[in-house]
Amino acid sequence: MAKNPFNPTFGDVPKIYLDTDERAAKLVTTIKESDFARSFFITGVRGSGKTSFMTQVEHELNKDKNCFCIDLVNDESLLNSFIDQLGKISKTKLQQLVEELGLKSINFKDLSFNFNKVQDGNKTAEVAKKMMENVQKNNHYVLVVIDEVDNSQPIRSFAQIFNELKRHGFPIFVLMTGLPDLIMDVQNENKLTFLFRSEKEVMTPLQNSNMALAYERVFHCNMALAQKMTQMVKGYSYGFQLLGYLAFGEMEKENGQFSLEKLSSVTDIYKMRLFDNAYNKIFSDLSEMDQKYLIAVLGNKRLKEVAQQLDVTPSYASQYRRRAVARHLVRPGSYGHVQYILPFFNEFIRATQDPDSIYFYGLE
């Protein structure tokens, strides 16, 4: 039995990875050829492929013997983990002593550092600079990757250390994924406005032609059926993997043949998993007014009609329109209209208003 080539889990790089614009390769080249430290935000709606993209870039740079990759988890141990991993990379006397003697803290050229305790920012920065000096001396560079950043103390502390290393010309690069509004929170934080200079990679919808060709190749179906599947995805990266995964499983049940009837049999479960695994989280993370705005635009209403339904002025409603656009949930159309971007998102929104639905939110 053939192995399912689709992977609907979040974060992994799937076997069928549609990066036809070669954006990952371009970012790899940018980092390799850069003469100065840089930071990059990879942003987009949940399920748009942010983590897969970052992981692909990391995998490619791992092939470079001069690149050392550091993976950090966004929790309280982030800064200590960074120093610990940087110490192993730099192979300084500091790290050798820690490893050989099993020390939890150490003095190094008038600097003390406790590996089990978050340190004063100035001391941590000095330790990091000593380690980066050794990295730079050996013509190496460091790539730091952090998934799902937010405006938390660990991220703020790391950003300040990164700024110090960048200011002193050390070869360090940072890739961070995050939702659009959370990234804005980080950039607007006092003393961290330098992150506005971070470059952004916005996850755009997959190209219809590439999705259709991939489906046609995997399922050995006609182009009409492949295009039907593509229409059900609307460029959504998670949707592409999820529909392919479900369809492949259905195809394997009988004779390895795929048909429109088999596609129809997985449509309901496809929608439900979109709702459960992505849309519910997306919607619940919004403010109540943001939720009400998304409900109000249902039915292709103009901005004036949306404002009337929300009982606010058009200028006030336009603020929430801009927020929904920035979150990549709607795209602006003509004459004040907007369109939902995600596949079957209109059906999910209707379900949030249906008392008989398991997705009912009860918003008035």
URTASUL-V797187 format. One line per field, one symbol per residue. psi: psi as a letter, one per 20 degrees, with the letter a starting at -180 (. if undefined). Layout:
BEGIN
psi->???
END
This chain:
BEGIN
psi->pqpoiqojqphqorhnonmhilhghghgggghiqjqqqqpporrqpjijghggghggggghhioiipppopqpmahjgghhggghhhhghlrhghgggghikqirqpoljpqppijpprphgggggghhgghghghhjkrrpppppqmqamrgggggghhgghghghjkqnpqpppqqqghhhhgghippijihihiqqpoporqqpghhgghgggggilrrhghhhggghihkjoghhggggggghghhhihojkqqrhghghiigghgghhgggighgggghiqrhhgghghghipjlqrhghggghilrqhhghhghghghghjkhqpqbqkjqrpqgqpkhhhggghiiohiqijphkp.
END
